[in-house]
Amino acid sequence: MALFQGTNDFERFVSTMFLANSESSIPRFWRPINLPNSVWEVEVGLPLVRIVNFCVMNTHFHLTLGEIRDGNISRYMHKLLVSYAKYFNKKYERRGHVFESQFHSRHLDTNEYLLRASSYIHLNPHKIGQWQNNEVSYPWSSYQDYAVKNRWGDRLQPEIILSQFDSSADYQRFTEETRPDILKEEDFIWV
């Protein structure tokens, strides 16, 4: 089942991704939103996690998160998934689980692992025809926020990775250079 069946679903999930990153409750919003501007209008309070990068595909998504306090990634993911599931079930007049299972996570315990995960996440749209070899333009990914301009301000923290490169162009070169290795790793799973 496609979790994201159209532009409104993608927009809703990405907005919720940023709005759920708070100690406080997620504000209710049912009207269509204008990304990224609408996200700025809501004061969310202290963040639970650092959102380093993301990619949202039709059937799944990837996030790199930095935990600020023990247990915050689980709290954040619970808020994000429950909020999106409520929206999805209401919109599509359905009941029950939206996500197949609990989220899967891996500890990125080395800098090399972090950088490879970032490349993998940003190259994830490679199998979608119009985005193949143009992943930097895929709208539901943070790749363009790394390569061009961060659309999300402090809500997205690419500097954790970008600070290791001389420029955004150097990061993009690095990502393109890892393409052959990453794309041939069939069982390369990042969450």
ABEGO torsion letter per residue (X at the ends): XBABABAAAAAAAAAAAAAABBABBBBBBABBBBOAAAAAABBAEBBABBBABBBBBAABBBBBBBBABBGAAAAAAAAAAAAAAAAAAAAAGBBEBABABBBBBBBBABAAAAAAAAAAAAAAAAABAAABGAAAABAABAAAAAABBBAAEAABBAAAAAAABABAAAAAAAAAAAAAAAAABAABBBX
